Amino acid sequence: MRAHAGGGTGTGCSRGGGVRPLTARTGAARSRRRPSGPAGAGWPAMGSLFRSETMCLAQLFLQSGTAYECLSALGEKGLVQFRDLNQNVSSFQRKFVGEVKRCEELERILAYLVQEINRADIPLPEGETSPSAPPLKQVLEMQEQLQKLEVELREVTKNKEKLRKNLLELIEYTHMLRVTKTFVKRNVEFEPTYEEFPPLENDSLLDYSCMQRLGAKLGFVSGLINQGKVEAFEKMLWRACKGYTIVTYAELDEPLEDPETGEVIKWYVFLISFWGEQIGHKVKKICDCYHCHVYPYPNTAEERKGIQEGLNTRIQDLYTVLHKTEDYLRQVLCKAAESVYSHVIQVKKMKAIYHMLNMCSFDVTNKCLIAEVWCPEADLHDLRRALEQGSRESGATIPSFMNTIPTKETPPTLIRTNKFTEGFQNIVDAYGVGSYREVNPALFTIITFPFLFAVMFGDFGHGFVMFLFALLLVLNENHPRLNQSQEIMRMFFNGRYILLLMGLFSVYTGLIYNDCFSKSVNLFGSGWNVSAMFSSSHAPAERRKMVLWNDTIVRHSRVLQLDPSVPGVFQGPYPLGIDPIWNLATNRLTFLNSFKMKMSVILGIIHMTFGVILGIFNHLHFRKKFNIYLVSVPELLFMLCIFGYLVFMIVCKWLVYSAETSRVAPSILIEFINMFLFPASETNGLYSGQEHVQRLLLVVTALSVPVLFLGKPLFLLWLHNGRSCFGVSRSGYTLIRKDSEEEVSLLGSQDIEEGNNQMEDGCREMTCEEFNFGEILMTQVIHSIEYCLGCISNTASYLRLWALSLAHAQLSDVLWTMLVRVGLRVDTTYGVLLLLPVIALFAVLTIFILLIMEGLSAFLHAIRLHWVEFQNKFYVGAGTKFVPFSFRLLSSKFSDDVA
Amino acid sequence: MASLLCCGPKMAACGIVLSVWGVIMLVLLGLFFNVHSAVLIEDIPATEDDFKSGMTKIHKLYDQVSYNCFIAAGLYFVLGGFCFCQVRLNKRKEYMVR
């Protein structure tokens, strides 16, 4: 294999292609690598947003000594995407699995450390800059250090636990002694004196010798028992021992903490006195069964005092030791906390590097690692420099180098975005990542998406509030707290530029619709003049032809209609937007509906035609000119002859007819339907010669449909039969679009298997096998039917622009009528106090219902219009995203880690 | 003396936002009522008879509503000031605890 032969032997690695003197390289590279974006803007090399970048497949030859450092340098820069060359090998059989295991062991230790540090409530600082991956010598040191630390921590913690348990036992014993003392005293008062037992004043109830006189041994068992078990314990004792025991118990005032579970439980101190050895055994067993903590009961008062003193000293000692242990533990943890963060990052980077190294394959001599990477052509220089840097750092005599190889596979798609375009690119990528080198709709989505949203949202006041909110997010985008917020806030934060544009465009459409919190603003003076409708404004001579008003008519009519054909009533259209007088009209909706529906249809047809035109750019780029003539042009003709003509009719009717002639203006819908039905009666039509124009358009449409259906398959069939090998003109570097199956079958077998390093020499191996005419025809027929029927349904789909804007306007109106009007209409002196909560409620409901709910709804519908109606005219979206090996993509927060 | 701090930081921030909204909206509404804007005709407490007797009564109603709006704007301003003080107190408390 070409690559192996050149780089295989250790000495022969100074290939001309890869290695050049370092100084010359860097100088030349630096002068060549001026960013192609806005000069001096400080942005990285700005690729074009119109199309994804050209990629090439490169082979990296990494000397085994320098592989780690080279990958570290590559990871810092984030230039290339590695391909897995060892896909058939399981992860346990790969070369560097030992190192990965070591990294995971280190991760485990670090996770344990972080957990202990968090438990001790020590603050964990997160550094600003992330350290680079450690060199191998440092790794062993770090591993030793961490292991030692872990062992020490575990030991100290274990000791601490033991001490705590001891302490608890001692404390319980003390409590028990204290409480049972009162038992004895009580017993002294209540117990009747038997003659067999001596009196208790001399404190020797517990005198063994007296008991022995009876031949019965009086024994005592004392201890503590859990509160929940006391009754069962007593019952059991009674049943088992049948009255040969006396149980006394009392509650311990303070609850004690169980060291293992940390629960706080209440304990009862009990004292059981029994006669006889058998009973003694039974009692002891029952105590065991109920998990009582049994402590030896002192027989005499001196014994008790002695034990208590001993206990007290021991408790004091234990407290001191415990405090010292805790202090030491805290010290150790504090010291560890300083460097834990950088260690965590370093270990993560190391593990990532080893994962990538596992994807490389070894060459024949086992001294050189070969990696296959996808690299954007613009970054090839950077890649070389990174390899040289890595080689330099590891101090190897033989540097690593790279070599580009031709391939027939489809590379991943890379589109460079900045913080502004990233949001819009995400919207497009959510539908599907673009295929390699096809037109990227995100560039146009930057404007069309906020615009279509605004058409549906259309309120000046709401748009302004949304704009302010987005502005707040944008101005504070470097605030650290915003970066770490939870899910929903993060979504808003990531979409801040989208929100900004949406708000801005909504302000514009709000001005056009003249709608601000459901009220119109009269900026320029209305074009309608009401006083001109009164007969008193006109000369008597003219009055006869017109229906005019006077006082009685005005007073007694329910509805008054302004007639624009009366001179002076309509003085000309309002300069910007809808005339404010429509806000007062009862037939406002009738007027606005007609306007908005026509506007939606016009916008929709323009949007879809634009989509078809973008398809032409794609065909031009992929050098398939026949597609333009056989697919795009018939599509355009079909769309424009029918729906473009509809737009023309709408505009024509707007321009040609005025208030005087409005009575005879034909309905566009009827005209449009008649275009297809050829009615017998000759109606007037919009303009002269309409019939001939319509006939011509119908003929063109009827001709373009079969061309759309059959043109491309027949052309390809002709090519296949006429020219034997279709693929000669292709260069080895060209990559294949997987959009339609006929190209797959046409251009021969695809090199889909990835583990294979062999390069086929392109065309020579490709034979024209499997030209499946039936399949191509079916695909094209389906596409054409989809397109033709889709034209109609998609045009109707754009009517949602009208529907949502109507819904928004109505909701806004209802909110004003039901809330603010009630607050403003109060007549009483203290009515102003009602206005305060009303306005607050209005603000809250505006934000929740009109901004959030309606905003989300309009957002969703605008996305749907883009994804379906716009993108199915040209976008394939079958690519994969370019994911470079970059340390920046590793999460650098603790929260993701420690879980 | 009881603590002057009665709202948490989030409630105080909401209060400021609402107060700013209220002040701006009510001032603008008051101005529009003052110039007797026709669009707001249905928001004044006028009855059928008021419309029969000429424009002076209507204008007076307009002015009345506009004064109401201005007073409410003033009250919102006071509320806004109170919330602003709460925010400052909250910040100071956070600073001192640290």
HADDOCK unambig.tbl for C-alpha pairs under 7 A between the chains (distance, minus, plus):
assign (segid A and resid 519 and name CA) (segid B and resid 39 and name CA) 6.97 0.50 0.50
assign (segid A and resid 520 and name CA) (segid B and resid 39 and name CA) 6.96 0.50 0.50
assign (segid A and resid 583 and name CA) (segid B and resid 39 and name CA) 6.86 0.50 0.50
assign (segid A and resid 584 and name CA) (segid B and resid 39 and name CA) 6.53 0.50 0.50
assign (segid A and resid 821 and name CA) (segid B and resid 43 and name CA) 5.26 0.50 0.50
assign (segid A and resid 824 and name CA) (segid B and resid 43 and name CA) 6.21 0.50 0.50
assign (segid A and resid 824 and name CA) (segid B and resid 44 and name CA) 6.68 0.50 0.50
assign (segid A and resid 824 and name CA) (segid B and resid 65 and name CA) 6.69 0.50 0.50
assign (segid A and resid 825 and name CA) (segid B and resid 43 and name CA) 6.07 0.50 0.50
assign (segid A and resid 825 and name CA) (segid B and resid 44 and name CA) 5.41 0.50 0.50
assign (segid A and resid 825 and name CA) (segid B and resid 45 and name CA) 4.54 0.50 0.50
assign (segid A and resid 826 and name CA) (segid B and resid 45 and name CA) 6.68 0.50 0.50
assign (segid A and resid 827 and name CA) (segid B and resid 45 and name CA) 6.58 0.50 0.50
assign (segid A and resid 832 and name CA) (segid B and resid 68 and name CA) 5.56 0.50 0.50
assign (segid A and resid 832 and name CA) (segid B and resid 72 and name CA) 6.21 0.50 0.50
assign (segid A and resid 835 and name CA) (segid B and resid 72 and name CA) 6.80 0.50 0.50
assign (segid A and resid 836 and name CA) (segid B and resid 72 and name CA) 6.27 0.50 0.50
assign (segid A and resid 839 and name CA) (segid B and resid 22 and name CA) 6.45 0.50 0.50
assign (segid A and resid 840 and name CA) (segid B and resid 18 and name CA) 6.40 0.50 0.50
assign (segid A and resid 840 and name CA) (segid B and resid 22 and name CA) 6.94 0.50 0.50
